[in-house]
Amino acid sequence: MPIVFLDPNHPSGTKVQLIAYDTTGWTEDDLRSGIMVEAIPEPETNGKGWELHINKDTKEMWYEYFELPLSPEQIIQNLQNELVTVKEANTALEKSQTDQDELLMQLMLSMGGN
């Protein structure tokens, strides 16, 4: 049976810091602060990080999920995608400005021709 040990520094007092599946050679003192459980539930595979928590009175366990930081490769890919978007927007703005300049020139020429 697995034994879970809580993280003493976690504010909720429910976060599991260590799971021991084999306690061979451990002393009674080593095991005293642990909580023996039937099994450890599997976390969801949702692409997020997770922390196992346990209610030490009821032995109910749950996972709290959090966003993982992006890898350097993901950051680079995101920046490259943003750069493409900005370049496309810039090209559209430049074309719009050129079209506006041409219309303004035509307007000025038509006014000067009267």
N, C-alpha and C positions, 0 to 999 in steps of 0.2 A: 504494500500500500504506500502510495506517495505521501510525503510529509512536506507541507509548505511552510515557509517562514516569511513573516511580514517584514516590510521595509520600515524600520523604526523612524526614519526621517520623513516619511510621507505624511502629509497633514491629515488625511482621512483615516489613517491607520488600517486601511484595508488592502493596500497594494502588496502583492506577493513579490518578494525579492528573490527567493530561491525555492526550487523544487528539488527535493531529494528522493530519488527512486530506490537507491541502494544505500542503506545506512550502516552497512557492515563496518565495524571498527569504531563507530561513533559511541560516545559515552552517553549516559543518561542526562548529564548536564547539557551536552550538545543538542539533544532532542527535546529538552524541556520546553523551549519556546516555540517548537513546531506544532503544526496542526495536522493530524493524520486525516487523510481524505480517501474516499473509495477510488476516485479516478479524477483526472484532470480533463476538463472539457476542451475540445478543439476550438481554436479561434476561427472566425469567418475568414475566408480568403477574398478580401475585398480591396486589396492593394493598399491598405492602410496599416500603420503600426498599431500595436496593441499592448495593453498592460492587463495582466490577470489580477483580479481582486477577489477577496473572500470575506464573508461575514464570519468572524471567528465564533460567534455563538451558534449560528444555524448551519455553518459550513456551506452556505450558498455561495457559488462562484459565478463571476461574470467578467466579461472583458470590456475595457474602455478603449475605444479606438481613436486614433489621431492621424492627422496628415503627416506623411513622411516628407522630409526635406528633399528638394530636387537634387538629382545628381548633377555634376558639372556638365555632362553630356546633354541632359534635359534642359539645363539653363541655356547652353549654347544654342540648342535647337529652338527654344522659345524665342531667344533674341534674334536668330536668323529669320524666323517666321514674322516677327514684329518688323524687322528691317524690310522685308519684302512688302509688307502692308504699307509701311511709311513711304517706300519708293513708289508704289502704285498710286498712293494718294498724292504724292508730290507731282508725279507725271500728269495726273488728272488736273491738278491745280495749275500747272504750267500751261497745259492745253487751254484751259478755261481763260487764263490770263491772255494768251495769244489770241484767242477768239474775241475776247473783249477789246483788245487793242485794235484788231482789224475792224471791228464794228465801229469803234470810236473814230478811227481814221476815215472810214466810209462816211460816217455822219458829218465829220468836219469838212470833208471834200464836198459833200452834197450841200452843206450850208454855204460854203464859199463859192459854189457854182451859181447861187441865186442872184 
